[in-house]
Amino acid sequence: MSSDDESGNDFPEFNEDTDMDNPNIIVGLVFHTGDVYRKVVRMYSIKKEFELKFKKNDHGKISAYCSREYGWKIYASYFRETKAIQVKSIYGTPHRCP
């Protein structure tokens, strides 16, 4: 993760080159595109050993949840007029599927 101080953005940014193998998803984390966000959330679910489902989303947000409905949910929304997306909330962490 890196921080983009030059643009005035104090939010951490996900770095695909260094963070993909062991993603640490936190509220406020920014992804360059929705596709990158989806890949990272999938990788996170693989590492934490739970099945994931994405909800049908509108153009402004992407949310996902534990397919076994044990309370883990993540919600992210796009920045206006960019392809970047930011994690707004995560519920049920740490994930606790039996």
ABEGO torsion letter per residue (X at the ends): XBBBAAAGBABBBBBAAAAAABBBBBBGBBBABAAAAAAAAAAAAAAAGBBBBBBBBBAABBBBBBAAGAGBBBBBBBBBGBABBBBABBBGOBBABX
